[in-house]
Amino acid sequence: MNVQRSSVVVIGGGPGGYEAALVAAHLGAAVTIVEQEGVGGAAVLTDCVPSKALISTADYLSEFHAAADLGLHLEDESGESVHDAKAELPQINSRILALAGAQSDDIAARLREVGVRIVAGTGRLLNASRVAVDRADGGTEELEAEVILLCTGATPRVMDTARPDGERILTWQQIYALDELPERLIVVGSGVTGAELAQAYLGLGSEVVLVSSRDRVLPGEDPDAAEVIEEVFKKRGMEVLGRSRMAAVERVSDEAGDGVIVRLEDGREVRGSHALLAVGSIPLTSGIGLEEAGVKLTESGHIVVDKVSRTSVRGIYAAGDCTGVLPLASVAAMQGRIAMSHALGDAVTPLNLRVVSANIFTDPEIATVGVSQKEIDEGQVAADVLTLPLSRNPRAKMLGITDGFVKLFAEPGSGSVLGGVVVAPRASELIFPVTIAVAHRLNVDQIASTFTVYPSLSGSIAEAARRLHAPH
């Protein structure tokens, strides 16, 4: 068996892995990445990048349909008005997969430019300084390392009563193989993934039923934001079944045609052409030698790490969804960068989840940072709260935006910005100034006295800050 020496071995080439590799290479380490599916991992190839590309396509189609409200009318060559546009799913999926592949290739090229060795295959721990690799080409090798970083990610959770077949019953990683738009799609699960993809397919032209086991969609998010999104879903024609827990999903073929039946625990049955399962994920941590090496796991199978990404074994670090810290590509990347800085002796700042900005790519988007409304309502954090509807913003009026708001949380007395919520188109961009304020402990007066363009959506952030001013 071939034995290679490397000062850093990274198992998993997703955001946590490849960002860590770039840092390690910059700090002078010899780095090897072991990746099974392709550089970028699920985030680039089957999850984040493809899903957001699909959502962007649906948003574009929605803008086409909304053009009439702005006084715009399209005509064909004969002068007849064009009132509709059709989504060609095979072409859409082909573009999405090509885009994801190109992004993966770009990341791989950058890694090779800085000297990172990429090995296609699966890795498992032999001990705290040795990794065995089953190569995709059939060979095997062992890698010796001073530092090992585990970035194995997670996979969609499936249930015995709802087994995906890749044709009619699908996980979110299987949807890009569809060759036709689902006529009636039943989305099981109303968390972030379920909500995003339900609205994407609704925008593309599918009839969509969203099955939520909770009182409302997006149960873990800001309640005011979730209420707006659920109202938008219903207004646009989505059927939302609240307090409806799935018991089983079955594929059927009868006189009504091929399709699926989702059976609910209360005895109801929901029929559709396809079902999309979005019921969470499980970490990919079994069978890779973690227990044998002494790496501590939680009951859910996640790797236990501290704020600098160390596991329970000296020299072994972990980052990303396999840790269960926060399932965001940005957090995985930060964990990986922190791990390498700590392991290789560079200056390091421990992970601070209070300054993590997150976004849900519904339409409108929901972006959050800092403390939450729930923490304030439960008395865990004292804060003044100001919510400003976007419908009053002049730029929003010009763009035809009727749904959404800006919400800021400020510390009583000092006025320090503790957090915020933005519900708006491109909220992922608008949350940045609020994130800067939270990260650098700016107060509402500093935000309020900063110039904004008129008219602009960001003007509502400054206006909210002005309204939180406490006279001295």
BELTA-V574883 format. One line per field, one symbol per residue. ss: DSSP state (2 for helix, 1 for strand, 0 for the rest). Layout:
BEGIN
ss: ???
END
This chain:
BEGIN
ss: 0111100111100022222222222200001111100000222220022222222222222222222222000110000011000000222222222222222222222222200011111111111001111110000111110011110001110010010000001110002220000001111100022222222222220011111000000000002222222222222000111000011111111100111111110000111101111000111000000222200010000010000001000001110000000000222222222222222000000000222001110000111111002222200000011111122202222220000011111100000111111111002222222222222000122222000000000022222222200000
END
